[in-house]
Amino acid sequence: MSLKKTPVAKPGGSRAGSLSGSYALRAAKQASRSTDKAAGDQRPSLTALIDTKCKINPNVREEAIATPERSAAAGVSPKSNCRRPQLHPPQNSLSPLPCEPRFITPSPLHLERWAHGPVDSAGSIVNLSDRPSLCMSLMGTQAAIGSSDHAVYMVDVPSAQFRKALYGGNRGHTEWVTCISHLPDGRILSGGMDSKLCLWDRTGSRCTDLLSHTASISSLKVAPNGCLALSSSYDKSILLWDLGIGKGSRVNQKPLASLQGHRAPVMAFALGSSHTNNNISNIASGCREGAVILWDACTCSAILQCKQAHTGHVTALECLGDKETIGPDVFLSGGQDGALQVWDFRVRYPVHRAVLHSSSKGQGALSCISVSSNSACGCPLVVTGGADKLMKVIDPCFSFQVVHTLSHHRDFIYSLFASGSLAWSGSGDGSILVHDLISGKCLYGLGASANGAVRCIGMTVAHQQDYLICTGDDGNVMMYTKP
């Protein structure tokens, strides 16, 4: 299957971050001068905040140089008709440039009634295994759970019943199942420590093995239409796959492309939200050495290689939004150093860096990132969780300032799911806490795991009911409902 080649994202359009030419630079400089005057010109420079060694692809022409002015232009601005501007704190650096009122709409999964808890706080439990569950995928009435006992378990959500185990004979994995995803047509793609991907048919009775990786698979993502998928591995590569879709189509058991550039195992990656149909344009990946690479998937080339983006492993990567709302792709990376970095494809350096999670010894890890939207105004919100037991709520519209620090957890935060103005977070003590991201209040807690950490949290809609589903170290699945 051929990929349509699309050019690297360029400044342009009507968003604040997409203002082109001298107008954007002039407006940013005016904002900078006015802020410098008010602040006594004590604002730190961007280069003082970023201690990285970046290698630039010489074949990619320079779109912008990272300066404080350009970083402001590359940021995200609130809706010009935001109904509740008081939700955004006063900016203490650069003022955002004006923008059109095109922003993220609240997720359909976000329902304010979840603020009052599920119907039954005890939930429904499905016993699957005595081994920890490592990954989960939800689609409609079906939940697929990847386990460290080498099996993929299928669970019917409305009835809270185990249906089938995808394992046995010559089918399936021979090691831990580390990542899993549904395809739109009902098939399931799973990856494991046995270095292979298994593409299961709709019935789960047959699977096609994709065997080009040579080490454990760390992550996988499937494009929205199900035609393409990417997988990352400890063999330091990212592979692009043609999964075949439609009647008569065949799965290509050889990868379409291989992205090579990391010098250590690839721990995480994220797809840009500007992909459409057969086209995946932008990818960000991070490895065990702390390097972050931004890729143009259409040319299989690296746009930016930042070798020391983080100290220690890259632990989380997410895309902030899509091209219809906030302009070209913006990625967020977290690491064992507790830092959050913001990457813009138009700028050749990280446009923001802040250490959000650290221990009393100055060390920590940012374990998870989730992106949601403010249900009151539609502007984006970023939530992070860390090894310091804290959650941070960040407003990208105002220089990624931290608006809330949530300190209600008593253990390491392993999982995070945000929808609208609510966030569900799971920790090492087996509890899930639900927070209101606007007020910063902890609304209630749920005992989701009887023994160990909550590794996965998700939500699905089936039969006109919302289901909150989680799994973790106890090998069980917990379900909570809200009609």
N, C-alpha and C positions, 0 to 999 in steps of 0.2 A: 504494500500500500504506500503510495507516494504522499509525501507531506508537502503542503503548499508553503512555499518560502515566503516569509513575511519579514520586513525590515526591522531592525532594532528600533525600539520605541524612541521617538524623538520628541523634544519639547514642541508643544502645539496644542491647539484646542482652546476651550473657553474656561477651563478650571484654573484655580489659582496656581496649582503646581504645574500647569501646562501653558502658562503665559509665555509667549515667545519673544525673542529678540530684545531690543533695547528697552521696550516698555516694562517687561518683567524685572530686568536688572535695575532700571531707574526707580521703579516703584519699591523694590526691595531695599535699595540704598536709602531712599527717603525714609522708609520705616525704620531702617537701622540707625540713621542719624538722629531721628526724633527719640528713639529709645535710648541711644547712647547718652544723649543730653540729659534725659530724665534720670538715668541710672549712674551718672557720673563716669560713664565710659569704663565701668568695671566688669562688663560682661566678658566672660572668657571666650577665647576664639575656639572655633571648631577643631582646629588642628591641635590645640592644647588638650582637648578631650579625647582624642583618638591616637592611640599608640599602636599603629599597625604598619606592616610592610606589605604594600600592594603591588602586584605585578599586573600591568595593563596589557591587553592584547593590542599590539601595534597596528593590527589590521582594522581595528574599530576606531573610526574617527571620533574625536572628542566632542561630546555633546554639551558638557558643562563641567566646570571646575568647582569642587566643593569649597565654598567660602561661606561665612555666616549668611551673607546675603542670598546666595544661591540655595543654601539649605533651607532658608525660610520659604523661598519660592517653591522648593520641592516638597514642602510639608503639606499637610492636609488642613483645609479650612472648614469651619462649620457652615451649615446652610445659612444663606443670607436672610432667609425668612424663618430662622430657628425660633420656635415659639417660646422657648425657655432659655435664653442666653445666660441666665444666672447659673445654669448647670455647669458652664465652662468657667474655670477660675480665671482671674485677671492674668494676662500674659506678662511675664517678667523679662522676656527677651525681645523677640521680634513680633510685630503685629502681623496677623495673616492678611494676605491680599484678598480682594473681593472675589467672589466666586458665584457661579450659578447655583440655583437651588436644586441640584441633582445629587441625591445622596442615598445611602443605603436605606432601604425600607426594612422595618422590623421583620424578623423571621416569623414565618407562619407557625413555628413551634412555640413561639413566645406567647404565653397566656398568663395574664396577671393572676388568675386564680391559683397558679402554682405557688404564689406567695403565701398561701394559707395552708400548704401541705397537701399530701396525697389523701385519697379516701381512707386508706388504711396504712397507718405509719409502720405497721409490722411488715407490710408487703407480702409478696408471694415468692417462695423460694423454689428453684429448680436445681436438684442435685445432679451434677454432671460428673465430677471426678474428684479424687483425693489429691490431685496435683494442681498447682496454680494455673489459672487462666491468664493468658498473656495479651490477647487482642480480641477485638469484637467488631462486627459489622452489622448494621441494621438496615432492613428494607421492608417497609410495610409490616406485615404480620410475622415476618421471619427474622430471627436473630442467629447469626453464625458466630461461634466462639472458638478461637484457636487456643489449644491447651499445650502445656508442657509434657503431657502424656502422648504427644504426637498426633492427636486426633483433632478433627474439626467437628464440633457438635452443632446440630441444628435444633432450634427451639421455636415452638409456636408461641407467639407472644400473647394473643388474647386468652388462650387456655392455660398458659404457663406450663406447657408440657414439653418434655423432651421428645424429639421426633426421630432423629437419626444421627449416627456417628459416621463421618466420612473417614474411614480408616480400615485397613485390613487387606490381606493378600498382597497383590502387587500394586494396590492403589494407595495413594496418599503419601504422607511424610514418614520418615524414619527418625526424625529428631523433633525438637520443640517447634511448634508453629508460632512464628514471631509476628506475622502481619497478615491481614485478611481484608478483602473488600468484595462487595457485591457488584455485579455488572447490571446495567439496566434491564437486560433480557432475562435475568434470574440466575445466570451462572455465577460462580464464586471463584475468585482467584486468591490463593493462599501462598505464603512463602514461609520457609523454615530454615532452621540451622543445618539442614542437610543440603543446603545450597541450591535447592530447586524450587520452582514455582509449580503449583498444581492448579490447573484450570478445570474446575468441576462442572459437569453439565447440570441442567436444571433439576434433574432427579437425584443427583449426588451418587449415581451408580457408576459413572465413568469419569475419568480425569485424563487430561493431557499434560504430560510433564514437559516443562520448559527448563532446559538443563545447561544453559550457557554460563551461569555463574559458577565460580570455583570456591566460594566460601559462603558463610552464613549470610542469609538475606536479612537486612535490617529494617527495610521499609518498602512499601509499594503504594502506588496511586493509580487510579483508573480515571481516564478522561470521562466527562459527563455522558458522552454517547456510547461508551463501552468499546469503541474500536481500538483504542490505544491504551497502553499501560506502561508505567515505568517502575523499575525496581532498583534499589540500591543494595550494596553488599559490602561485606568485609574484604572482598577482593579489590576494593578501591574504585569500583566502577559503578556507573548507572546505565542500565540497559533499557532501550525503548522497544516495545513489543507490539505486534499486530495481532490482536486477539480474534479477528474475524467476527463479523456480525451480519445477520441477515441470512435468509434461506440460501443454502448452497455454498456459503462462504466457508473457507477452511482456515484453521489457525496456523499461523506461521511459527514453527517451532524454533526458528532462528531469529535473533533480534534484528530489528530494522537498523539500529544504530547503537553505538557504545560511546558514552561520554567518559573520557579518560583525562584525568588531571589531578586528582587527589593523590597524595603520597601516604595516606593512612586510610583505614576503613571508613567508609561513608556511613555516618550514624543517622542522618536525617536529610530529607529534602522536601521542597514544597513546589507545587505547580503554580504558575501565574494564573490569575483568573481571567486573562484575556484569551484563553484558548477557546476555539469554536470548531465544531464538527471534527475534521481530521487534523486540525492544526493545534499544536501545543507550542507556544512561542517562547515563554520564559520559564526558567527553572532556577531555583537557588538550592544549593546543597552545602552540607557541613560535615566535617570529618573528625576523627578522633584526635588529630593534632591541633584542632581549633581553627582550621582554615575554612573559609567560606568562598564558594565560587558561584558566580552568576553566569548562566548559560543561555545562549540562543539555541533552542532545541532544533530549529529549522536548519541551521547550518552545523549543528553539533560542535560549536566552538564556544570557548570561554570568553565572556565579555570582561569579566573582572575576576582576578584571583587574589584574594587577601589571605596571606599565609598565616598571619598571627591575629586573626579577627578576635579570637577568644583564647584565654589561657586554659588549657585542658580541653575536654571534649566539647563539641557542639551538641547540646542536649535537646534543642527544640528549634523548629523552623515553621513559620506560618506566613501566608500572604495576607496583607491587610485588607485588600478590597479588589474591585474589578474596574475595568476601564470605563464602564458606564457611570461610575460614581466618583471615583477619586483620581482618575487619570491613569497613567502607566503604572505597571505593577510596582508595589512597594512591599518588601519582605521584612520580616522580623526574625531575628535569630537570638537564641539564648545559649549560655554556656555554663560550664562548671565554675567559671569565675563569677557567676551571679549577675553578669551584665546582659543588658538588652541592647542590641544594635539594630538600626534601621537602614535598609538598603533600597536605593532608588535606581532603577535601570538607566535613568537619564544622567546620573551623577556618578563619577568614578571613585567615590569614597563613601563610606557610611555617613549618612546625613545626621545621625544622632547616636549617642552612646551614653548609657547611664548604668551604674552598678545598682541594681535593685534588691538583690538578695545576697546577704553575706552573714557569716557568723561573727562572734565576738573576736575571733582570731583573724578576721578579714578574709575568710574563705567561705565559699558556699556554692550553691548551684541553682540556676533557674531551670526548673524541671519541666514546666509546661507553659504554653501560651495559648490563649483562646481569644478570638475576635468576635465581637458582637456589635449591636447597635443600640444606642440610647432610645428607648421606646418613646420618650417624651418629645424628642426632636428629630430622630433618625440619624444623628451623627454617630460615627463609629466609636467603639470603646475597645480597649485592649486590656485583658486580664492576664496576670502572670502568677504562677505559684512556685514556691522554692523550698529548698532544704532547710531554710531558716524558719519554717512553719508559717510563713507570712504569704499573703496575697496582696498584689498591688493592682489598683485600677488606674488606667492611664488614659488621658484624653489626647489623641493624636492631633486634634484640631488646634491645640495650643502647645506646640513644641514638645509634645509627648510628656507633659507634666503629670506627676502622680497626684491624683485627686483623693484617693483613699488608700490607706494601709490597713488591711484586715488581719487581725491577730488572734482569731478565735480557734484556730487549729492547734492541736497539741502534739502533732507529729509531722514528719516529712509529707509534703503534698505530692501525690503521684499522678493524679488525674484531674482534669478540669473540662467542664462543658459550660459554655455561656450562650444564652439565647435571650435577645431583647435586653432587658435591664436586670435579669437574674443570672446567677452563676451557681453551678453545682460543682463542688470540689471534694475529691476523695483523698484520704490520708492513710498513713501507715498503721493507724490504730483501728482501721476498719470502718470509720465513720464518714458520712457525707454531710457537709454543711451547705446550706442554701443562703446566699447573700443577695441583698438588694444593692446593685451597683451604683444607684443614684444616691441613696442615703448612707451607704456603707454599713448597714446594719445586718447582723446575722439573724435570719428569720426563724430557722429551725434546723434540727439535725436529724439524721437517719442512721440507724445501725445497719450498714449494708453488708459488712463482711464479719463473719464470726471469728476468723483467724487470719490476720495479716492485712495487707494493704488492699485498697480499692484501686485496681489497675486501669479500668475502663468505665466510662460513663457516657451514655447516649440517650437520645429520645426519639421515639417514632410515633406515628399516628396510625391507628388501625380501628376500624369499626366505630369511627367517630369518637374515639377516646385517645387521650395522650398517655403514653407509657414511658416512664423513666426506668432505664435498665442499666444495671451495673454488674460487674464481675471482677474477681481478683484472686488473691492468694489462696482463698479457701476452696477454689474450684467450683463454686456454685454461682448461680445467676439470681439476682434479686430484682423484682419488678414492682413498681409502684404505679398506680393508675390515678387519672383525673378525668372525669367525664366532661 
